[in-house]
Amino acid sequence: MVFTPETNVNEAIDVMPTTLKELAARANVHPSTISRVVNQDPSLRIGQATRTRIEALLRETEYRPNGVARGLKLRQTLVLAVVIPDITNPFFGGLFRGIEDGAAQRGYQVLLCNTDGSPDRQRAHLHSLIARRVDGVILASSFLKDPAVRWLRHQHVPYVLVNRFSDEGLDPFVGSDDVTGARLATQHLINAGHVRIGHLAGQPSVSTGVLRRRGYQAAMAESRLPAGPELQPESGFVEEGGIRAMERLLALPEPPTAVFAVTDMVAVGAYAVARRLGLRVPEDLAIAGYNDIPLAARLIPGLTTVHVPIHEFGSAAARLVLEQIDTGHVTPKRVVYTPELVVRGSSAAGMEERAAVHVASRGVGE
């Protein structure tokens, strides 16, 4: 058929091969070979010329596998679920994008559920997702000693915890070395000459809050600097909490000259309070955060922060859960990334450079 501007779209679609058998006939290969190329089977061994011919044909015909039929054959839904605590936080947007990109490579769709930090909403989401028979769950909203995670362990559904964990060592996990990251940020503020350093702290029920507080305390203790409870107000993980906690710190008889915030969004709250009170950053108040979300570099001055590979968190979590789906086994494999300190103007006027530039990942217990 010759395609012209007058060609009916439905006629054009009708002549395109839409089945594996038709595609295989055109490519002069077995239908199973087409299927394995479509599904990116790593064990497939074919010549590069043949693979290139098949891939060109797939692009030409815009072939898409029948996900429903494939799911029925494999007894799978080809759907993963992601449960996060705050859909408005840019960190979780980047995390979800990494998960979605990793899942799409294997033909999986991803559902997104938001808990607003509520254990009850998290539990309700997990029960609903398991009832809907999703193939795997990626949970970024867990709590320490979380009964919902313990329940999830016994459902025999592939799952991975990301950024936060429950009972350490029992669950597949992807995240950063939060103690090391917090120590890097706090030590940087100490090296800049600050002796009165506050910490806008996460909740003690969440691993990121506990570990980042621990890193702050360790750095302060090593330098024999005060770090009493009054210097560690709980902020949670959002901007509003950062505002309230920063106000408490600045109301102290001897307020700190620097603060380390548990997340960048909490640091944004500290910026807001400093601006409202006419404090200069960093001359009157130095600020450091954690995560290096895109907003951090756009603040004025730029926010010194601990960089973690957010997109890679997501893609690694997708790989782990897909490995479990493939093997049928859930193992407590852990992927922990080494954080990196990014120094910007909020802690050292005129400085926009990277410190501790080595970024690596290691699998603990692999």
JOQUI-V603012 format. One record per pair of residues at least 24 apart in sequence whose C-alpha atoms are under 10 Angstrom apart, sorted by the first residue. I is the first residue (numbers start at 0). J is the second residue. Records with the same first field share a line. If there is no record, write none. Layout:
I->J / J
This chain:
12->60
14->60
15->59 / 60 / 61 / 62
16->56 / 57 / 60 / 61 / 62
17->57 / 60 / 61 / 62 / 63 / 64
18->62 / 63 / 64 / 65
19->62 / 64
22->53 / 56 / 57 / 60 / 62
23->53 / 56
25->52 / 53 / 56
26->50 / 52 / 53 / 54 / 55 / 56
27->52 / 53
28->53
33->57
34->64
37->62 / 63 / 64 / 104 / 105 / 106
38->64 / 104 / 105 / 106
39->104 / 105 / 106
40->105
63->106
64->106
66->106 / 107 / 108
74->134
75->132 / 133 / 134 / 135 / 324
76->107 / 108 / 131 / 132 / 133 / 134 / 135
77->102 / 105 / 106 / 107 / 108 / 109 / 132 / 133 / 134 / 135
78->102 / 106 / 107 / 108 / 109 / 110 / 131 / 132 / 133 / 134 / 135 / 136
79->107 / 108 / 109 / 110 / 111 / 128 / 132 / 133 / 134 / 135 / 136 / 137 / 157 / 158 / 317 / 320 / 321
80->108 / 109 / 110 / 111 / 112 / 124 / 125 / 128 / 129 / 133 / 134 / 135 / 136 / 137 / 138 / 158
81->109 / 110 / 111 / 112 / 113 / 124 / 125 / 128 / 135 / 136 / 137 / 138 / 139 / 140 / 158 / 159 / 160 / 161 / 313 / 317
82->110 / 111 / 112 / 113 / 114 / 120 / 121 / 124 / 125 / 128 / 136 / 137 / 138 / 139 / 140 / 141 / 160 / 161
83->111 / 112 / 113 / 114 / 115 / 116 / 121 / 137 / 138 / 139 / 140 / 141 / 161
84->112 / 113 / 114 / 115 / 116 / 117 / 118 / 120 / 121 / 138 / 139 / 140 / 141 / 236
85->112 / 113 / 114 / 115 / 116 / 139 / 140 / 236 / 237
86->111 / 112 / 113 / 114 / 115
87->113 / 115 / 237
88->236 / 237 / 238 / 263 / 264 / 292
89->263 / 264 / 290 / 292 / 293 / 294 / 309
90->262 / 263 / 264 / 290 / 291 / 292 / 293 / 294 / 309 / 310
91->139 / 162 / 292 / 309 / 310 / 313
92->292 / 309 / 310 / 313
93->292 / 293 / 308 / 309 / 310 / 311 / 312 / 313
94->139 / 161 / 162 / 308 / 309 / 310 / 311 / 312 / 313 / 314 / 316
95->137 / 139 / 309 / 310 / 312 / 313 / 314 / 317
96->309 / 310 / 311 / 312 / 313 / 314
97->308 / 309 / 310 / 311 / 312 / 313 / 314 / 315 / 316 / 317
98->137 / 310 / 311 / 312 / 313 / 314 / 315 / 316 / 317 / 318
99->310 / 313 / 314 / 317
100->310 / 313 / 314 / 317
101->310 / 311 / 313 / 314 / 315 / 316 / 317 / 318 / 321
102->313 / 314 / 316 / 317 / 318 / 320 / 321
103->317
105->317 / 318 / 321
107->134 / 317 / 321
109->133 / 135 / 136 / 137
110->136
111->137
112->138
113->139 / 140
114->139 / 140
115->140
116->140 / 141 / 142 / 235 / 236
117->141
118->142 / 145 / 146 / 147
119->147
121->147 / 148
122->146 / 147 / 148 / 150 / 151
123->147
125->150 / 151
126->150 / 151
129->154 / 156
132->156
133->157
134->158 / 320 / 321 / 323 / 324
135->159 / 317 / 320 / 321 / 323 / 324
136->160 / 316 / 317 / 320
137->161 / 171 / 172 / 173 / 313 / 316 / 317 / 319 / 320
138->162 / 163 / 164 / 172 / 316
139->163 / 164 / 172 / 173 / 174 / 313
140->164 / 165 / 205
141->165 / 166 / 204 / 205 / 206
142->166 / 202 / 203 / 204 / 205 / 206 / 207
143->167 / 203 / 204 / 205 / 206 / 207 / 209
144->204 / 205 / 206
145->204 / 205
152->329
155->327 / 328 / 329
156->320 / 323 / 324 / 327 / 328 / 329
157->319 / 320 / 321 / 322 / 323 / 324 / 325 / 326 / 327 / 328 / 329 / 330
158->316 / 317 / 319 / 320 / 321 / 323 / 324 / 329 / 330
159->315 / 316 / 317 / 318 / 319 / 320 / 321 / 323 / 329 / 330 / 331 / 332 / 333
160->316 / 320 / 333
161->312 / 313 / 315 / 316 / 317 / 333 / 334 / 335
162->206 / 207 / 309 / 312 / 313 / 316 / 335
163->205 / 206 / 207 / 208
164->205 / 206 / 207
165->204 / 205 / 206
166->206
167->206 / 331
168->331 / 332 / 333 / 363 / 364
169->330 / 331 / 332 / 333
170->329 / 330 / 331 / 332 / 333
171->316 / 319 / 320 / 323 / 329 / 330 / 331 / 332 / 333 / 334
172->312 / 315 / 316 / 319 / 330 / 331 / 332 / 333 / 334 / 335 / 362 / 363
173->311 / 312 / 313 / 314 / 315 / 316 / 317 / 319 / 332 / 333 / 334 / 335 / 336 / 362
174->207 / 307 / 308 / 309 / 311 / 312 / 313 / 315 / 316 / 333 / 334 / 335 / 336 / 337 / 338 / 360
175->207 / 290 / 306 / 307 / 308 / 309 / 312 / 334 / 335 / 336 / 337 / 338 / 339 / 360 / 361
176->207 / 210 / 211 / 214 / 307 / 334 / 335 / 336 / 337 / 338 / 360
177->206 / 207 / 208 / 209 / 210 / 211 / 212 / 213 / 214 / 261 / 289 / 305 / 307 / 335 / 336 / 337 / 338
178->207 / 209 / 210 / 211 / 212 / 213 / 214 / 215 / 216 / 217 / 218 / 338
179->210 / 211 / 213 / 214 / 215 / 217 / 218 / 305 / 337 / 338 / 339
180->210 / 211 / 214 / 215 / 289 / 290 / 304 / 305 / 306 / 307 / 337 / 338 / 339 / 340
181->210 / 211 / 212 / 213 / 214 / 215 / 216 / 217 / 218 / 259 / 260 / 261 / 287 / 288 / 289 / 304 / 305 / 338 / 340
182->211 / 212 / 213 / 214 / 215 / 216 / 217 / 218 / 219 / 259 / 305 / 340
183->214 / 215 / 218 / 304 / 305 / 338 / 339 / 340 / 341 / 354 / 355
184->211 / 214 / 215 / 218 / 258 / 259 / 260 / 286 / 287 / 288 / 289 / 303 / 304 / 305 / 339 / 340 / 341 / 342 / 346
185->214 / 215 / 216 / 217 / 218 / 219 / 257 / 258 / 259 / 260 / 287 / 288
186->214 / 215 / 217 / 218 / 219 / 221 / 222
187->218 / 259 / 287 / 303 / 340 / 342 / 346 / 347 / 354
188->256 / 257 / 258 / 259 / 285 / 286 / 287 / 303 / 346 / 347
189->218 / 219 / 222 / 224 / 257
190->222
191->257 / 285 / 346 / 347
192->256 / 257
193->224 / 255 / 256 / 257 / 258 / 284 / 285
194->219 / 222 / 223 / 224 / 225 / 226 / 255 / 256 / 257
195->219 / 224 / 225 / 226 / 230 / 253 / 254 / 255 / 256 / 257 / 258
196->224 / 225 / 226 / 230 / 231 / 248 / 254 / 255 / 256 / 257 / 258 / 259 / 284 / 285 / 286
197->225 / 226 / 227 / 228 / 229 / 230 / 231 / 232 / 244 / 245 / 248 / 249 / 254 / 255 / 256 / 257 / 258 / 259 / 260 / 286
198->226 / 228 / 229 / 230 / 231 / 232 / 233 / 234 / 244 / 245 / 248 / 255 / 257 / 258 / 259 / 260 / 261 / 286 / 287 / 288
199->230 / 231 / 232 / 233 / 234 / 235 / 236 / 240 / 241 / 242 / 243 / 244 / 245 / 248 / 258 / 259 / 260 / 261 / 262 / 265 / 266 / 269 / 288
200->230 / 231 / 232 / 233 / 234 / 235 / 236 / 240 / 241 / 244 / 259 / 260 / 261 / 262 / 265
201->231 / 232 / 233 / 234 / 235 / 236 / 237 / 240 / 241 / 260 / 261 / 262 / 265
202->232 / 233 / 234 / 235 / 236 / 261
203->233 / 235
205->235
207->236 / 261 / 262
208->233 / 234 / 235 / 236 / 261 / 262
209->261
210->261
211->259 / 260 / 261 / 262 / 289
212->259 / 260 / 261
215->259 / 260 / 261
229->254
230->254 / 255 / 258
231->258 / 259 / 260
233->261
234->260 / 261 / 262 / 265 / 266 / 268
235->260 / 261 / 262 / 264 / 265
236->260 / 261 / 262 / 263 / 264 / 265 / 266
237->261 / 262 / 263 / 264 / 265 / 266 / 267 / 268
238->262 / 263 / 264 / 265 / 266 / 267 / 268 / 269 / 270 / 271
239->264 / 265 / 267 / 268 / 269 / 271
240->264 / 265 / 266 / 268 / 269
241->265 / 266 / 267 / 268 / 269 / 270 / 271 / 272
242->266 / 267 / 268 / 269 / 270 / 271 / 272 / 273
243->268 / 269 / 272
244->268 / 269 / 272
245->269 / 270 / 271 / 272 / 273
246->272 / 273 / 276
249->273 / 276 / 284
254->284
255->283 / 284 / 285
256->280 / 281 / 282 / 283 / 284 / 285 / 286
257->281 / 282 / 283 / 284 / 285 / 286 / 287 / 345 / 346
258->284 / 285 / 286 / 287 / 288 / 346
259->285 / 286 / 287 / 288 / 289 / 303 / 304
260->286 / 287 / 288 / 289 / 304
261->287 / 288 / 289 / 290 / 304 / 305
262->287 / 288 / 289 / 290 / 291 / 292 / 304 / 305
263->287 / 288 / 289 / 290 / 291 / 292 / 293 / 294 / 295 / 302 / 303 / 304 / 305
264->288 / 289 / 290 / 291 / 292 / 294 / 295
265->289
266->295 / 302 / 303 / 304
267->294 / 295 / 298 / 302
270->298 / 299 / 300 / 302 / 345
279->345
280->344 / 345 / 346 / 347 / 348
281->344 / 345 / 346 / 347 / 348 / 349
282->345 / 346 / 347 / 348
284->345 / 346
285->344 / 345 / 346 / 347 / 348
286->343 / 344 / 345 / 346 / 347
287->340 / 341 / 342 / 343 / 344 / 345 / 346
288->340 / 341 / 345
289->338 / 339 / 340 / 341
290->338 / 339 / 340 / 341
291->339 / 340 / 341
295->343 / 345
296->341 / 343 / 344 / 351
298->343 / 344 / 345
299->343 / 344 / 345
300->343 / 344 / 345 / 346 / 347 / 348 / 349 / 350 / 351
301->341 / 342 / 343 / 344 / 345 / 346 / 347 / 348 / 349 / 350 / 351
302->341 / 342 / 343 / 344 / 345 / 346 / 347 / 351
303->340 / 341 / 342 / 343 / 344 / 345 / 346 / 347 / 350 / 351 / 352 / 353
304->339 / 340 / 341 / 342 / 343 / 345 / 346
305->338 / 339 / 340 / 341 / 342 / 354
306->337 / 338 / 339 / 340 / 341 / 342 / 353 / 356 / 358
307->336 / 337 / 338 / 339 / 340 / 358
308->336 / 337 / 338 / 339 / 358 / 359 / 360
311->336 / 360
312->336
330->364 / 365
331->363 / 364 / 365
332->362 / 363 / 364 / 365
333->361 / 362 / 363 / 364 / 365
334->360 / 361 / 362 / 363 / 364 / 365
335->359 / 360 / 361 / 362 / 363
336->360 / 361 / 362
337->361
